[in-house]
């Protein structure tokens, strides 16, 4: 047993299915509680006709659309794309040039993207052209996460979907150095952090990557 076991207040499974409609956009696979989470299992099964890489991100929501007044995605055409707000401040929220922004719950899926900030002002975030998919007002549920890539792993063809072919283990210390293993391997997420996944290449219409995340909130 671990020399200093940590109490987990709740335990659950959260499930994500990556399909063709998501393109290669990150999707939320686990949302930690307000005191953080400990993840014990991340398992992937694939019906893709070929091996496919999966990128795993960890992110914290710095800006909620509900606190932006009117939040707007602006497609700049051949110029820079932007996100604007009418109340509050992106500077005060903590955004910096070079941050990776990961967007979730936009009305149009093509706006649920990751983009690197090229400019930060109180009411405007600026990105390279073609980052924003469509000009639109944000719904109040939309969130802007500051995210980092945790790992990029290859999920083998038919992993976990054919007899004798093992599902993919995303919590392999070879792929994520420094994972705790006392007594079992686990990943720590901070308060309200999200764990996101995206396929490396577009899935076909009948293809999918199923991801199961098991863990508990502190």
Secondary structure by P-SEA (a helix, b strand, c coil): cccbbbbbcccbbbbbbbccccccbbbbcccccccbbbbcbbbbbbccccbbbbbbbbbbbccccccccbbbbbcccccccbbbbcccccccccccccbbbbbcccccccccbbbbbccccccbbbbccccccccccccccbbbbbccccbbbbbccccccccccccccccccccccccccccccccccccbbbbbbbbcccccccbbbbbbbbbccc
